Amino acid sequence: MVIIYSLRNNSVFSMILLLWILVSGVFVWGKPATFEQDFHVTWSESHIKQIDQGRTIQLILDQGSGCGFASKVKYMFGRVSMKIKLVPGDSAGTVTAFYMNSDTDSVRDELDFEFLGNRTGQPYTVQTNIYAHGKGDREQRVNLWFDPAADFHTYSILWNHHHIVFYIDEVPIRVYKNNEAKGIPYPKTQAMGVFSTLWEADNWATRGGLEKIDWSKAPFNAYYKDFDIEGCAIAIPGAGSSCASNPRNWWEGVEYAGLNAIEARRYRWVRMNHIIYDYCQDKSRYPITPPECFAGI
Ligand SMILES: *[C@@H]1O[C@H](CO)[C@@H](O)[C@H](O)[C@H]1NC(C)=O
């Protein structure tokens, strides 16, 4: 929803009108879309159901198939967010993924949220990963401070020229800074699409593959709603866009160039209390700590 109001009539009336709009909550930043406006099914039409006139979708995983969907176009910078309610109960061996991907295998750029299911009562793990210029292997894992299958929560990825931030309900759980000046690769030359899948990965997901999927509990259902993509749409693959370098895009504003004080505090809280794995600390995997690990936020 876009509100255009003219500064020409800078009267008391327009101020009151603006206040009324703000107070009444009519003013919204996002533009929750229907599934069909922004996305199409990429894997197993029969396992994705539209509900609430396409404003919510149900992803289904059974022994026959998982499923997936993707945005119709790719984007250069911006913020994508959606509300997700994960598979409840015994979700061990299931993986729900929400990610951005350049879809260019040779030099892949990718920003991943992966939700690894667990046995009933055991906590979900949220894994994030970042591929820049074809190189990934930057996994971090957090446990959640709520049950992600009990209700919808908002998962967002902000991507601008300054940094990439993964958010869960306004809490930054991961920050990857643009440190190209220090020779650290940063995704910024390729547009990325928005993707999601629900699939079986019991060879690695839960306790490293020890816990197998229990098909007697199938079908496994996850729900998505409030699809919100704000970015520079690149309709033709490979085409550039003047939009992508427009410094007036809201996501390039100074307030999005770094975490604000509240976000920085929340991020510290996650780092102190909820990180369960960080490749930066994994000495057996990386005897030499990767350079981006020293770059701070
Ligand atoms: C599942 O629960 C176990 C036991 O609490 C925990 O060690 C593990 O990290 C959890 N998550 C996954 C994905 O295995």
PDBQT file of the ligand as one rigid body, heavy atoms in Angstrom, charges set to zero:
ROOT
HETATM    1  C1  LIG A 301      17.465 -31.822  18.179  1.00  0.00    +0.000 C 
HETATM    2  O1  LIG A 301      17.467 -32.101  19.540  1.00  0.00    +0.000 OA
HETATM    3  C2  LIG A 301      18.700 -32.545  20.050  1.00  0.00    +0.000 C 
HETATM    4  C3  LIG A 301      18.503 -32.908  21.507  1.00  0.00    +0.000 C 
HETATM    5  O2  LIG A 301      17.966 -31.832  22.225  1.00  0.00    +0.000 OA
HETATM    6  C4  LIG A 301      19.751 -31.460  19.843  1.00  0.00    +0.000 C 
HETATM    7  O3  LIG A 301      21.024 -31.963  20.254  1.00  0.00    +0.000 OA
HETATM    8  C5  LIG A 301      19.816 -31.065  18.369  1.00  0.00    +0.000 C 
HETATM    9  O4  LIG A 301      20.691 -29.954  18.197  1.00  0.00    +0.000 OA
HETATM   10  C6  LIG A 301      18.423 -30.677  17.888  1.00  0.00    +0.000 C 
HETATM   11  N1  LIG A 301      18.398 -30.253  16.495  1.00  0.00    +0.000 N 
HETATM   12  C7  LIG A 301      18.781 -30.979  15.453  1.00  0.00    +0.000 C 
HETATM   13  C8  LIG A 301      18.537 -30.391  14.123  1.00  0.00    +0.000 C 
HETATM   14  O5  LIG A 301      19.291 -32.077  15.523  1.00  0.00    +0.000 OA
ENDROOT
TORSDOF 0
